[in-house]
Amino acid sequence: MFLITLQRELNSYIKSGSDIIYAAGFYALIVLATPLLGQSAKSAEALDISTLWLALLFAAMLTLPHMYQRDYADGTLQQYKLLSMPLELTVMIKCISHWLASGVLIALLLSGLSYIVAIEHAGVELLCASILLGSWCITCVGSIGASIMTAARSGALLVALLLLPLFIPVLIFGSSVAQPELAATGQGEQALLILIALALALTPVSVVATSYIIRNTE
C-alpha cells in the first residue's frame, strides 16, 4: 500500500508537470540572474547563497498549495481517511513525493547550474546537502500550511505569512552551511548538524499536525 500510494503521488506530479516546470524554471532563472546583481565576484558569491535559499522557498511555495487541494476537490482526501493505512503514513508519503518532485529536483538542478555561477566545488557539496535537508524542512512546514489552506479555503499568501516564523530558522542555518567564511572555520558543519536536527524535529510535528487538520476537514 505504501509503494502504491507513493507511485500514485509521483505520477500525479508528473501528469501535472506544469507545477514542477514552473518551480524549476523559477529557480533556474534566479540562479542565472544572481551574478548580474553583484558588484564584485565576492559579493556576487555571497549573494548567490542567500538568494538561492530564498529562491528555494519561493519555488516550493509554488507547488505547496496543490499538496492537498486536488485530492480534496476530487474526494480522494476523504477516501484516505477510510483506508486501513494510518492517515499519518499517507501524509508522510505526500511529503516524500513533494520533496522528491521539488527539493531533490532543485538540488540536482543546482549541481549543474553551480558551474555557471562559479561556486567552488567544495561549497557545492555542502550547498546541495543543505538544499536537500532544507527543502525537506520546507516541505514539512508547507504541509501544515497546505492542509490549513485546504481546510479553511484561505489564500496562500495569508498562510505563508502565518508560517513565516517557522521558515526563518531553516533559511538562516541553511544559508550558513555553505558560506565560505563559516565553512573555513568549521561552523558550516555545525549549521548542517542543526539543519539535520530541524529536519528530524519537524517531521513528526508536521505529520501529526497535518493529519489532525485533515481529519477535521469536511
N, C-alpha and C positions, 0 to 999 in steps of 0.2 A: 504493500500500500504506500509506503514511504517513497519508493522509487517511481511508482506510477504517478503519484501526486507531483513529485519533483519534475518529472518529464512533462506533465501537463502544463505546469507553470512556465517551464523554459520554452515550451512550444508556443505558449501564448505571447511571450516576449518576442519570439522570432516572427510570428504571424503579424503582430502589431509592431513591425520593425521601425516605424517612424519615431517612436519614443527613444529607442536606442540610438538611432541615427542622429536625432536632434541633440541628444545628450553628448554623444561622442564628437559630433561636429562642433558644438558649442565649446567643448573642452579643447579640441584641437585649435580652434580659432584663437582662444585666449593664449594658449601656449605659443603659438606662432607670432601673435601680436605683441606679447610681453616684451621681447628685446627691443622693440621700437620705442618703448616708453622710458627706457633707462637712459641716463645722461652719460654713463660710462659702463665699462664691462663689469665692474664690481657692483655698481648699483643695479644694473640690469639683472645680474645673477641673484642678488638679494631679493629683488622684486619678483623674480621668477618663482621662488619658493612660496612666498606668501600668496602670490596671485594664483599659483597652481592649486593651492588649498581652497581658496575662495571659489575658484572655478569648479573644483570637485564638489563643493557643497551645492552650488547653483545647478550643476549638471545633474546631481542626484535629485534635487528638488523638482526637476522637470519630469521625472518618472515616478516619484513617490505618490502623487495623488491617485495614480491608477493601480496601486497595490491591491486595494480592496473595492474600489468603486465599480469596476467592471463586474466582479463577482457578485456584488450587491445588486447591480442592475439586472443581471440575468438569473438571479436566485441561487447561484452556486454557493454564496456565503451562508445562506440558510441551510443548505444541504450539508455543508461542512459540520454544522452543529449536530447533525443526526448521525454522523459517521461513528463507527466503533473506535476509530483512531482519535486519540485526545486532540482537542482543538489546539492546545499548546504546540503539539507536534506539527499541525497544519500551519500554524503561524510561523514556526521555525523554518518550515520548508519554503514558505513565501519569502521570508527574509533571505534565505540562502539563494533562491532563484533571482531575487532582485540584486543581490550582491554580485552574483556571477555575471548578470547582464549589465551591470553598471560599474562597480568597483574594480572587478578583475579586468573587464574590458578596457577601462581607463588606464589601469596600471600597465597593461600590455601596450596600449597606445602611447603612453608616456615614455616607455622604454625605447621606442623608436624615435619619437619626436625629441627626446632629450639630446640626441646628437645634433639636431638642427639648432637648438637653443644653447648649445655649448655648455652643458652642465657636466662636471667631472664625473668619470665613470664610477668612482667610489661613492660619490654623492648620489648617483642614480640608484645604486643598490639599496642604500638606506632610504632614499625617497620612495622607491617602489614598494619596499616593505612597509613604510609608514602609510602609503596610499592604500594598500590592501587592508591594513588594520583600521585606518581612519574611515575608509568607505564602509567597512562593516559597522563601525560605531554610528556613522551617519544613517545607515540602513536601520539599525536598531531604534534609534531615536525617531527616525522618519516613519517607522512602522506604527509607533504610537500616534504620531500626528496624522498619518493616513487613516487610521481607524477612527480617530476623532472627527476628521472631515467626513467620513462615511456616515458616522452616527449622527452628527449634528448638522450635516449638509452645509457646513460653513466653508468659507473660502480658504484657499491655500495660503494666501498672504497672512491672514489672521492667525492660523495655526503655526505658520513659520515664525511669527513674532513671539508667540507663546513658548515655542520650543527653543528659541534662540539661546537662552542661558545654558541649555544642555549641549548645544553645538560648540559653544565658545571654548571649553576645555579641550575638546578634540582638535579644534583648529590651532590652538596655542601649542599644545605638545606635539601635534603632528607636524606643524611647520618648523618646530625646533629640532626635529630629528636630523634633518639634512642641512641645517645651517652650517656653513663651512667653519665658522668660528667655534661653534659648540661641538661639532664633530671632532675637531682637532684636540679638544680638551677632554673628550670622553663624555661630555654632557649630552651628546646626541644619543648615545646608547641608553643613558638614563631616561631621556624623554621617550625613547622607544619602549622601555620597560613600563613606563607609566601608561603609554598608549595601549599596551597589552593588558594592563590591569583594568583600564577603562572598558576595553572590549569584553573582558571576562565579566565585569560587573554589569554592564549594560545589557548583555544577552539575556539573563534570566528576568531582569526587570522589564525589558521590552516584551518578552514572550508572555509573561504573566499579565502585564498591563493591557497589552493588545487583546489577549484572549478575553479578559474581563469586559473590555469595551464591546467586542464583537458579540459576546453572549447577551449583552444588554441592548443590542441594536435590533430594532424592529424592522 
